[in-house]
Amino acid sequence: MVNLFVLGMAGILTSLLFKQFSMVCISLAVSLHQLYTLEMYQRDARLRKMKKSMLRMKRRIDRLERRIGGDGDV
């Protein structure tokens, strides 16, 4: 009788531990996904900023070439 009780309690504890472990895993997965998403947004923002800077530089070069009468071939 005691053995069945102990086995039952062990089963309940195992079940609770498994539920807690699975909740931790799900929480970790969600956190990692949020971190990855944030990193992608930051990367996209850096790329947009770099592209904007390059376009600005290209416009400056084009203006200088027109000012000195260059034909655009470097």
DSSP file (Angstrom, degrees, kcal/mol; ACC not computed):
  #  RESIDUE AA STRUCTURE BP1 BP2  ACC     N-H-->O    O-->H-N    N-H-->O    O-->H-N    TCO  KAPPA ALPHA  PHI   PSI    X-CA   Y-CA   Z-CA
    1    1 A M     >        0   0    0      0, 0.0     4,-1.8     0, 0.0     5,-0.1   0.000 360.0 360.0 360.0 -43.3    0.0    0.0    0.0
    2    2 A V  H  >  +     0   0    0      1,-0.2     4,-2.8     2,-0.2     5,-0.2   0.886 360.0  56.3 -65.7 -38.4    2.8    2.4    0.9
    3    3 A N  H  > S+     0   0    0      1,-0.2     4,-2.7     2,-0.2    -1,-0.2   0.893 106.4  49.3 -62.5 -40.0    4.6    1.6   -2.3
    4    4 A L  H  > S+     0   0    0      2,-0.2     4,-2.5     1,-0.2    -1,-0.2   0.900 111.8  49.4 -65.2 -39.6    1.6    2.5   -4.4
    5    5 A F  H  X S+     0   0    0     -4,-1.8     4,-2.6     2,-0.2    -2,-0.2   0.930 112.7  46.6 -63.7 -45.4    1.3    5.8   -2.6
    6    6 A V  H  X S+     0   0    0     -4,-2.8     4,-2.6     2,-0.2    -2,-0.2   0.911 113.4  48.9 -63.7 -42.8    5.0    6.6   -3.1
    7    7 A L  H  X S+     0   0    0     -4,-2.7     4,-2.3    -5,-0.2    -1,-0.2   0.897 111.4  50.2 -64.0 -39.5    4.8    5.7   -6.7
    8    8 A G  H  X S+     0   0    0     -4,-2.5     4,-2.2     2,-0.2    -2,-0.2   0.920 112.3  46.5 -63.7 -44.3    1.7    7.9   -7.1
    9    9 A M  H  X S+     0   0    0     -4,-2.6     4,-2.8     2,-0.2     5,-0.2   0.899 111.7  51.3 -64.8 -40.4    3.4   10.8   -5.4
   10   10 A A  H  X S+     0   0    0     -4,-2.6     4,-2.6     1,-0.2    -1,-0.2   0.897 109.9  50.5 -63.3 -39.1    6.5   10.3   -7.6
   11   11 A G  H  X S+     0   0    0     -4,-2.3     4,-2.3     2,-0.2    -2,-0.2   0.904 111.2  47.7 -64.4 -41.8    4.3   10.2  -10.7
   12   12 A I  H  X S+     0   0    0     -4,-2.2     4,-2.6     2,-0.2    -2,-0.2   0.929 113.4  47.6 -65.2 -45.1    2.6   13.5   -9.6
   13   13 A L  H  X S+     0   0    0     -4,-2.8     4,-2.8     1,-0.2    -2,-0.2   0.907 112.1  50.0 -62.6 -41.4    6.0   15.1   -8.9
   14   14 A T  H  X S+     0   0    0     -4,-2.6     4,-2.5    -5,-0.2    -1,-0.2   0.913 111.1  49.5 -62.2 -42.0    7.4   13.9  -12.2
   15   15 A S  H  X S+     0   0    0     -4,-2.3     4,-2.4     2,-0.2    -2,-0.2   0.917 112.3  47.2 -63.5 -43.8    4.4   15.3  -14.0
   16   16 A L  H  X S+     0   0    0     -4,-2.6     4,-2.6     2,-0.2    -2,-0.2   0.909 112.3  49.8 -64.8 -41.7    4.7   18.7  -12.2
   17   17 A L  H  X S+     0   0    0     -4,-2.8     4,-2.9     2,-0.2    -2,-0.2   0.907 110.8  49.9 -62.9 -41.0    8.4   18.8  -13.0
   18   18 A F  H  X S+     0   0    0     -4,-2.5     4,-2.7     2,-0.2    -2,-0.2   0.914 110.9  49.3 -64.5 -41.8    7.8   18.0  -16.6
   19   19 A K  H  X S+     0   0    0     -4,-2.4     4,-2.1     2,-0.2    -2,-0.2   0.921 113.5  46.5 -62.4 -43.2    5.1   20.7  -16.9
   20   20 A Q  H  X S+     0   0    0     -4,-2.6     4,-2.2     2,-0.2    -2,-0.2   0.918 112.7  49.9 -65.1 -42.4    7.4   23.3  -15.2
   21   21 A F  H  X S+     0   0    0     -4,-2.9     4,-2.4     1,-0.2    -2,-0.2   0.911 110.8  49.2 -62.1 -42.8   10.3   22.2  -17.5
   22   22 A S  H  X S+     0   0    0     -4,-2.7     4,-2.4     1,-0.2    -1,-0.2   0.869 109.8  51.8 -67.2 -34.8    8.1   22.5  -20.6
   23   23 A M  H  X S+     0   0    0     -4,-2.1     4,-2.6     2,-0.2    -1,-0.2   0.898 109.9  49.5 -66.6 -38.9    7.0   26.0  -19.5
   24   24 A V  H  X S+     0   0    0     -4,-2.2     4,-2.6     2,-0.2    -2,-0.2   0.914 111.2  49.8 -64.0 -42.5   10.6   27.1  -19.0
   25   25 A C  H  X S+     0   0    0     -4,-2.4     4,-2.5     2,-0.2    -2,-0.2   0.918 112.0  47.2 -62.5 -43.6   11.4   25.7  -22.5
   26   26 A I  H  X S+     0   0    0     -4,-2.4     4,-2.5     2,-0.2    -2,-0.2   0.920 112.5  49.9 -64.0 -43.6    8.5   27.6  -24.1
   27   27 A S  H  X S+     0   0    0     -4,-2.6     4,-2.4     1,-0.2    -2,-0.2   0.907 111.4  49.0 -61.3 -42.2    9.5   30.8  -22.2
   28   28 A L  H  X S+     0   0    0     -4,-2.6     4,-2.6     2,-0.2    -1,-0.2   0.909 110.4  50.7 -63.8 -42.4   13.1   30.4  -23.4
   29   29 A A  H  X S+     0   0    0     -4,-2.5     4,-2.2     2,-0.2    -2,-0.2   0.913 111.2  48.3 -62.7 -42.5   11.9   29.9  -27.0
   30   30 A V  H  X S+     0   0    0     -4,-2.5     4,-2.4     2,-0.2    -2,-0.2   0.920 112.1  49.2 -63.8 -43.6    9.7   33.0  -26.9
   31   31 A S  H  X S+     0   0    0     -4,-2.4     4,-2.4     1,-0.2    -2,-0.2   0.916 111.2  49.1 -62.8 -43.4   12.5   35.1  -25.5
   32   32 A L  H  X S+     0   0    0     -4,-2.6     4,-2.5     1,-0.2    -1,-0.2   0.893 110.8  50.7 -63.2 -39.5   15.0   33.9  -28.1
   33   33 A H  H  X S+     0   0    0     -4,-2.2     4,-2.7     2,-0.2    -2,-0.2   0.914 110.8  48.7 -64.7 -42.4   12.5   34.6  -30.9
   34   34 A Q  H  X S+     0   0    0     -4,-2.4     4,-2.5     2,-0.2    -2,-0.2   0.906 112.1  49.0 -63.5 -41.1   11.9   38.2  -29.5
   35   35 A L  H  X S+     0   0    0     -4,-2.4     4,-2.4     2,-0.2    -2,-0.2   0.914 112.2  48.2 -63.7 -43.1   15.7   38.7  -29.3
   36   36 A Y  H  X S+     0   0    0     -4,-2.5     4,-2.2     2,-0.2    -2,-0.2   0.915 112.0  49.5 -63.1 -43.8   16.1   37.5  -32.9
   37   37 A T  H  X S+     0   0    0     -4,-2.7     4,-2.4     2,-0.2    -2,-0.2   0.916 111.1  49.2 -62.4 -44.0   13.3   39.7  -34.1
   38   38 A L  H  X S+     0   0    0     -4,-2.5     4,-2.4     1,-0.2    -1,-0.2   0.912 110.2  51.4 -61.2 -42.8   14.8   42.7  -32.3
   39   39 A E  H  X S+     0   0    0     -4,-2.4     4,-2.5     1,-0.2    -1,-0.2   0.894 109.5  50.2 -61.9 -40.2   18.2   42.0  -33.9
   40   40 A M  H  X S+     0   0    0     -4,-2.2     4,-2.8     2,-0.2    -1,-0.2   0.912 110.1  49.8 -65.3 -42.3   16.6   41.8  -37.4
   41   41 A Y  H  X S+     0   0    0     -4,-2.4     4,-2.3     2,-0.2    -2,-0.2   0.922 112.6  47.3 -61.5 -43.1   14.9   45.1  -36.9
   42   42 A Q  H  X S+     0   0    0     -4,-2.4     4,-2.4     2,-0.2    -2,-0.2   0.902 112.2  49.8 -64.9 -40.3   18.1   46.7  -35.7
   43   43 A R  H  X S+     0   0    0     -4,-2.5     4,-2.5     2,-0.2    -2,-0.2   0.925 111.1  49.1 -64.1 -44.0   20.0   45.2  -38.7
   44   44 A D  H  X S+     0   0    0     -4,-2.8     4,-2.5     1,-0.2    -1,-0.2   0.898 110.6  51.1 -61.5 -40.2   17.4   46.5  -41.1
   45   45 A A  H  X S+     0   0    0     -4,-2.3     4,-2.3     2,-0.2    -1,-0.2   0.910 110.2  49.0 -64.6 -41.5   17.6   49.9  -39.5
   46   46 A R  H  X S+     0   0    0     -4,-2.4     4,-2.5     2,-0.2    -2,-0.2   0.911 111.7  49.4 -63.9 -41.0   21.4   49.9  -39.9
   47   47 A L  H  X S+     0   0    0     -4,-2.5     4,-2.6     2,-0.2    -2,-0.2   0.910 110.8  49.4 -65.1 -41.5   21.1   48.9  -43.5
   48   48 A R  H  X S+     0   0    0     -4,-2.5     4,-2.5     2,-0.2    -1,-0.2   0.914 112.1  48.8 -61.9 -42.5   18.5   51.6  -44.3
   49   49 A K  H  X S+     0   0    0     -4,-2.3     4,-2.2     2,-0.2    -2,-0.2   0.908 112.3  48.2 -64.0 -42.1   20.8   54.2  -42.6
   50   50 A M  H  X S+     0   0    0     -4,-2.5     4,-2.4     2,-0.2    -2,-0.2   0.905 111.6  49.7 -65.2 -41.4   23.8   53.0  -44.6
   51   51 A K  H  X S+     0   0    0     -4,-2.6     4,-2.4     2,-0.2    -2,-0.2   0.916 110.6  50.1 -63.5 -42.9   21.8   53.0  -47.9
   52   52 A K  H  X S+     0   0    0     -4,-2.5     4,-2.1     1,-0.2    -1,-0.2   0.910 111.1  49.3 -61.3 -42.6   20.6   56.6  -47.2
   53   53 A S  H  X S+     0   0    0     -4,-2.2     4,-2.3     1,-0.2    -2,-0.2   0.900 110.8  49.8 -63.9 -41.4   24.2   57.7  -46.5
   54   54 A M  H  X S+     0   0    0     -4,-2.4     4,-2.4     2,-0.2    -2,-0.2   0.893 110.1  50.2 -66.4 -39.3   25.5   56.1  -49.7
   55   55 A L  H  X S+     0   0    0     -4,-2.4     4,-2.3     2,-0.2    -1,-0.2   0.902 110.1  50.7 -64.4 -40.1   22.7   57.8  -51.7
   56   56 A R  H  X S+     0   0    0     -4,-2.1     4,-2.0     1,-0.2    -2,-0.2   0.918 111.3  48.3 -62.2 -43.1   23.6   61.1  -50.2
   57   57 A M  H  X S+     0   0    0     -4,-2.3     4,-2.4     1,-0.2    -2,-0.2   0.892 109.7  52.4 -64.2 -39.9   27.3   60.5  -51.0
   58   58 A K  H  X S+     0   0    0     -4,-2.4     4,-2.7     1,-0.2    -2,-0.2   0.906 108.1  51.1 -63.3 -41.7   26.4   59.6  -54.6
   59   59 A R  H  X S+     0   0    0     -4,-2.3     4,-2.5     2,-0.2    -1,-0.2   0.903 109.7  50.4 -62.2 -40.6   24.4   62.8  -55.0
   60   60 A R  H  X S+     0   0    0     -4,-2.0     4,-2.6     2,-0.2    -2,-0.2   0.930 110.9  48.4 -61.9 -44.8   27.4   64.8  -53.7
   61   61 A I  H  X S+     0   0    0     -4,-2.4     4,-2.6     1,-0.2    -2,-0.2   0.922 111.3  50.5 -61.7 -43.9   29.7   63.1  -56.2
   62   62 A D  H  X S+     0   0    0     -4,-2.7     4,-2.3     1,-0.2    -1,-0.2   0.909 110.8  49.1 -61.0 -42.2   27.2   63.7  -59.0
   63   63 A R  H  X S+     0   0    0     -4,-2.5     4,-2.3     2,-0.2    -2,-0.2   0.918 111.6  48.9 -63.2 -43.3   27.0   67.4  -58.1
   64   64 A L  H  X S+     0   0    0     -4,-2.6     4,-2.3     1,-0.2     6,-0.2   0.907 110.5  51.0 -63.1 -41.0   30.8   67.7  -58.0
   65   65 A E  H  X>S+     0   0    0     -4,-2.6     5,-2.7     1,-0.2     4,-0.7   0.909 111.6  47.2 -63.6 -41.1   31.1   66.0  -61.4
   66   66 A R  H  <5S+     0   0    0     -4,-2.3     3,-0.4     3,-0.2    -1,-0.2   0.894 111.1  52.7 -65.6 -38.1   28.6   68.4  -62.9
   67   67 A R  H  <5S+     0   0    0     -4,-2.3    -2,-0.2     1,-0.2    -1,-0.2   0.895 114.5  39.9 -66.1 -40.1   30.3   71.4  -61.3
   68   68 A I  H  <5S-     0   0    0     -4,-2.3    -1,-0.2    -5,-0.1    -2,-0.2   0.478 115.7-114.1 -90.2  -0.2   33.7   70.5  -62.7
   69   69 A G  T  <5 +     0   0    0     -4,-0.7    -3,-0.2    -3,-0.4    -4,-0.1   0.744  57.3 161.5  80.1  23.1   32.2   69.4  -66.1
   70   70 A G      < -     0   0    0     -5,-2.7    -1,-0.2    -6,-0.2     4,-0.1  -0.376  43.4-134.8 -73.6 157.1   33.1   65.8  -65.8
   71   71 A D        -     0   0    0      2,-0.2    -1,-0.1    -2,-0.1     3,-0.1   0.426  47.9-104.6 -92.9   1.5   31.2   63.3  -68.0
   72   72 A G  S    S+     0   0    0      1,-0.3     2,-0.5    -7,-0.1    -2,-0.1   0.250  84.1 121.5  97.4 -13.7   30.7   60.8  -65.1
   73   73 A D              0   0    0      1,-0.1    -1,-0.3     0, 0.0    -2,-0.2  -0.731 360.0 360.0 -86.3 127.4   33.3   58.3  -66.1
   74   74 A V              0   0    0     -2,-0.5    -1,-0.1    -3,-0.1    -2,-0.0   0.397 360.0 360.0-108.7 360.0   35.9   57.8  -63.5
